[in-house]
Amino acid sequence: MSRLRLAVFDVDGTLIDSEHNIVAAMTEAWSRMDLGVPDPAAVRRVIGLSLVEACAALLPGIEHDTHRIVAEHYKDAFRALRLLPNTVEPLFPGVVETLTALDADGWLLGLATGKSRRGVDSMLHNHALDGRFVTIQTADDNPGKPHPGMLLRAAAETGVAAADVVMIGDTAYDMAMARAAKAHAVGVSWGYHSVAELEQSGAHVVIDSFDGLAEMLTVSLGDAPCA
């Protein structure tokens, strides 16, 4: 490849199937605050946002300080879940093979996620993915999606022009973030938002599996402008 290119992945719903644990942790957080039981479908809708923003979207009628408290309870509940022996957040099929193929084709790899850095580090360790990503952007240090800050910071850290960045994610927030950053937007159909939502929010393409993604990015998007 004649110039640096960066493939940035979302985590929840794109690389790992974490829906069950996220819903369970949010349910426990609500229970601690006597807020009832969250609708699992509503929780699914906000996966990808930063945690406080997700709590605000789920609980629009309460004070912002309460959103922060719910978020802290969620963190505690999720940490407790992570310690259980039967807690599983499996990789989606083809993740390791795709990362290996992209790396072999000269792509730099990154993450942009609403997870905390602690959560990301745990995920990378559990799936033996430590060292795979040259830039990791989390909710700890950036504005939440769909603000373009994560992608712009990833591009700056790696010295890659925004037009040579590809964002791969499962939500409308990921696609809107990519568009706002003037990057390529690749949606995945197996995550938490529908294909129609991905397309409406700006996906240049939506894929149904990781099979062939590395070749598609290199050949189809390699020289394409971000329109």
Secondary structure, DSSP 8 states (H G I E B T S, - for coil): --S--EEEE--BTTTB--HHHHHHHHHHHHHHTT-----HHHHHHHTTS-HHHHHHHH-TTS-HHHHHHHHHHHHHHHHHHHHSTT----B-TTHHHHHHHHHHTT-EEEEE-SS-HHHHHHHHHHTT-TT--SEEE-TTTS--TTSTHHHHHHHHHHT--GGGEEEEESSHHHHHHHHHTT-EEEEETTSSS-HHHHHHTT-SEEESSSTTHHHHHHHTSTT----
